[in-house]
Every structure is written in C-alpha cells, then in structure tokens.
Amino acid sequence: KRVEELRQRFVDNRLTQKHSSDELLRLQCEGRRQSGPFPVDKAGMGSSGAVPAGTVEGALRNGISFYEGLQADDGHWPGDYGGPMFLMPGMVIALYTCGVLDSTLSKEHRAEMVRYLRNHQNEDGGYGLHIEGTSTMFGTALTYVTLRLLGVSPDDAQMEAARAWIHARGGAHNITSWGKFWLAVLGVHSWDGLNPMPPEMWLLPYSGWTGVGWLHPGRFWCHCRMVYLPMSYVYGRRGTCRPSALTEALRQELYPMPYDSIDWNKARNMCAKEDLYYPHPLIQDVLWWSLYRFGEPLLLGSRLRKRALAECMKHIHYEASYFIICRALSWRAVLADCMKHIHYEDENTRYVDIGPVNKVLNMLSCWFEDPDSEAFKRHLPRLFDYLWVAEDGMKMQGYNGSQLWDTSFAVQAIISTGLGSEFAGCLKRAHDYVEQSQVIEEAQAPLSEYYRHISKGAWPFSSRDHGWPISDCSSEGLKAALALAQMDPNLVGAAIPAERLYDCVNVILSYQNWDGGWATYENKRSFEALEVLNPSETFGEIIVDYNHVECSSACITALTAFGKQFPEHRAAEIARALKRGVSYIKSIQRPDGSWYGNWAVCFTYGTWFGCEALAAVGEGWANSKHAKAACAFLLSKQRADGGWGESYLSCQDKEESGDWPQQHISGVFNRNCMITYANYRNIFPVWALGMYRTKVLQHK
Ligand code: LAN
C-alpha cells in the first residue's frame, strides 16, 4: 500500500506540471507537506507566492517556491540517486544467499523492484551498466538473475529476450570480474573462473620503504579498497550460496552450453566486448595466471589464508613482516581479534557503509562469519537507506543519498539570488540540516591502523550517520554555513560556532596533496601507474584517489570565503594553500580552455569549477589568460537556443510550476557509469539566474 501510495505521488507530481499556477497553489495549500510532492511552507509561500515568470525575478520566485515545496522536514531535499544498474543485483543475491530475501523485502518492495528492472530493459533485450547505457553482459546477466530471484518466470517474454542476448554473446561467463564474483557467490559460476583476489594482500607491509608497500590496499582509493576488502574475504573462503532448485535452473539458463562443459580457466579472462571499458593489460594476465596456478592451490585452506581472512575482518596493517609471521603462526588468537576489521567500517558508519557495493558485501561477510551475529542483524535495517522508489519503480541508489551535497548547493543558490530573506523558513530548515550533518567526532582510534583520514569538522556527501569525510563536500558545507552566518540569525537560525568551522578548515588544509591539488576522501597515497592493477574492466581510475578540478576548486573557494569572514585564522597557511591550489588548477586546464569534469556531465561542469577557482582569487576575463580561454570555450559551446549542453534553461514549463523538466542523466563516476542527480535541475537554474540578478541586473 505504501509503495502504491508513493508511486501515486510521483504520478501526481508529473500531472501537476500541467496545472496552472493557481491550481498548483491550491494543491500545495491542501497541505501535502508530509508526503505530497508540493508541501508548502506557509511563511515562504505567503511572502513569495507564484509570481508570473517572464522576468528574472519572477522565474526565481517561482523556482524557489516550487523547490521549497520539495524540502523535507529535516531541511534536506530528498531526491533520486539511482542510475547504476549493477547495485540491486548485489543486494538481492546477498539476501538470497543469507536466506532472508523474502523476509527482508516485502512483496511490494519486490514488485516495485521488478517493475524498475522491467522498465530499464533495452530494445535489444539486454541491460546497460546504467539506466541510459547500451546493453552489457554485466547489466544483463546480473539483472536476469535478480529478476529470477525476485520471482519472475524464465518463460516471461522479457526474460526470454534477455536470455537470448546473453546466449548470443556466448553465455554469462563472458561477464566482467565483479559480475563473475556475484555469480560465483550464488553458485552459478565456478570460483575457478575468477582471477584471484587474495586476501593476503592485506598482510603486505604498508611502508613505502619496503617497495611492496606501494601495493598495499590501504593506499588504494577508499571505494576500491572497501570493495575489495569484503570481496577478498568472501573469495578467500569461497563463500557460496547453498544450492537450490533455482540456482540449478540458473546454471542451465545462463549458458548456451552444459554448465559442466565450461572451461573455467579460460573463463577467467573472458569478457564480452560490450563490457570492456578498461581491458586489463598483459601484466595482469601474467600476475593472475601465476596466482591462479601456483598461489591459490597453496593458499586455499592454509593457515596463512585463515590469517589473511581474519586480517580482512579487522583491517589492520603491520609495518614489519616479523609481525606477519608471528601473527600467522598464532592465527587462532588473531582470528577472534580480527573480527573487528570489516566491523570497523560497519560500526563507524552505523552499518550504512561507504557505498552500496561494500554495504552488501560487508553484510554478506558478516553472515558468512556468523549467520546469527548481531552485526548481520544490524545490517538489514540499513539496507533501506539505499532504496528509492520513483516513477520507474524501486531502485538501489549509488549512495545513501546526496542530502548534504544538494542542501549546501541549494542554500548557496537561494542566497545568491538576493531573495534569501523571503525564503527564510526554507533556509532555516536547510541550515538545521547543514548543522546536523557536520561530522563532529573522529572515527574510532587508531585511525592509521584502519587507513582513515581525519573526519572531525568535515562534511559528508549524505548524512552524519554515514560520516565519511569528503574534500569538496566539506567545502560546500562550509560555504553554505558561511553564507548562512551572514544572514539575520532571527530569520535563518544561529550560525554554526566558529570552532566547528575551524575544524572544517583543518580538514580541508590537511587534504591538499603535495602537487597542490585535492582528491576526494583522502590524500593521494599512491601513483597513477598503479592503475595497471585495475581488474574491474568496467570502471576507469578506481585504484588511486586522484586530484580533481571539482574538489580542488571547491576547496579553494571555501578557503577564500572563510578567509573573508575569519581573516586572522591560519591566514598564512590558507594563502599558501590557495597559491598552490590555483596553480594546480591552471596546470590541468585543457588546451581548448576547458576542464574535464569527473563527477557530472562533463566539460561544462568541470569548467564551471575551474572558473570558480580563478574568480575566487580575483582572476577573470579582463586579467587572466586562463579565465579568458575558459570563457571562450564556454561561448563556443553555446547552442542556438541560448542554452548549454543537455540542460538548457529556457524550457516551456517553467512559467507553470517553477520546476524544470528532468532531462538526460547528469552525473558520472569512474569515467563510465552515469548516476542521477535529481536536484540539479532545480538548483542550478536558480543559482545561475540568481547570480545574474545580483551580479549583473542590480549593477546596471
Ligand atoms: C560519489 C558521489 C559524490 C561525489 C562528489 C562529491 C560529487 C565528487 O565531487 C567527489 C566524488 C564523490 C564523493 C563520489 C565518488 C564515487 C561514488 C562514491 C559517487 C559517484 C557515488 C557512487 C560512487 C561509488 C564509487 C559507487 C560504487 C561503485 C564502485 C565502483 C565502488
């Protein structure tokens, strides 16, 4: 009933776009505040109302009023953060393996999930890596399996089409490495058909002086390391689902040949051409072959393996090999001790975990460790943080939401218009969310043993419960807090205490890398060259936490804004950081004047951040060749209708409701996978017009 209610709400949402503004106002005033798409803030609407569009101010008032209506009670803007298609299969396979699929997901959840998957089948019968992608084996085989586990019959027409797609490409063993892993967990692909992921890599010394220390997973990008940690745990013990009639049927359905006739050794390196974004280099073939041939037969079931599995669960590094040997010999004692390892991540994120992939993998590891454990039970309720129902059905999101990120942008956008005091109720609630989501405590000590960067003072992408600090989220959170601090506290609430802002500045400064740039969650701990070890086939740039124009620019603009309000605090360090940061930004500008955007589509987004950084230190068209080149790039991309790229601003419906229509998917990660940012279409036009109003119109 609840799901149906939610679905209806989305249908309503689309319908109301066709209402006139009077009708819209009436609908809003009916008081759908809790659940409706147009909840109304009496104070905000009272003062702003639906002003006819046509003028910049009118469009802004409409845009903000509409958006205010979508704000949740705690001050953030809920939004769809779906897009990737490879996430829900992991959850469904894990739940099925743990024997709790039907008891965890209600009938309605399962029905909505099936609807979502049905909606995103491509015309050729396959499924993409993400909702707008062309078909891949990764998307198709995993979705097929998921639909079967959710109760869809193999005789269903859509299933037949998907199966035909898989068979036409030789069978499901042509899936990418992460896909092979999930199929092996389910028992419908042999573990012998996987390249090794030895948990022993966690036993390497961490120190760079040892040479091999550079290969230690603690140096990898946190998302990569947190995924391979439980993956290697499950692989290391070959954790497999108990066979059932369904898994037996799947063994027959997924392959055009008899299951037992498959050459699994050959399958290790087989990958459908549709999936190959990052083909692995020869060095990996040699490495995986030697581990497969000589390493695994020795390690599987050995004491060292038990020791390594325990290590995974604890996630502790030992500087000296002396320790490894001593510990390996007393593995029983360590085993008990080492349960804390995967648990560290679980406990420090209150079982949300850093992302959707390690969330379900950690849950599965806890179950393999002890199906009756408290840890496993605690995992289940926090699966729902990742689920979202929209007009296309229920999906698993790319994160537990983008709450703080969207809220801090929305705050800056609304304040930029100069109309902030008219929307005080909305800003006050947003202020609460910004205040409530700042991370105010470090993760459990000792941080270095768990490879964690400091967090106190940072802002996360989503919520305080999640709590992983991120450079640009901290910066956007800080900028929002600073902008709100300049407004009347009687209107928007008391400013966040200066000490807490100092903590944030401390995190931002600590994030700057030796070359002046900023990466995402941590410092750059390794070399780009290590990307040769990326075995995923699907994703690019996952091994190292690289610098990005977005992160670097956000840190620069935040430090500049902070310096204006607190000129005395760590002034010399900030000035130095800015100087190094700006020269880094200039060094990565492309010859055509643009910057490559890593986290949304694409050059326009990247160039926005590049320009912001230059503008923050006073460089613009008139005095900087870098700014001039960037403007020339943007101007050269303007379209005949006046807009840019996919998200042109002047669309028909804006006069009606203040909404802007959702167009193509706008976010991206690891070069190849797209992700939805549902709030951008409301925030960015308001921000752009707002700045136009305050910086251009008001100065005329
Ligand atoms: C995100 C979401 C937020 C994003 C920004 C803050 C926008 C960006 O500026 C920095 C990088 C960051 C934090 C980011 C990194 C990659 C994430 C975590 C994601 C795109 C959300 C989902 C994605 C994650 C890697 C998905 C799981 C897939 C794997 C390959 C592990």
Residues whose N, C-alpha, C, O or C-beta is under 5 A from the ligand:
A	BS01	LAN	H223 V227 G355 V357 G398 Y399 F461 I470 D472 T520 E550 W599 V668 F669
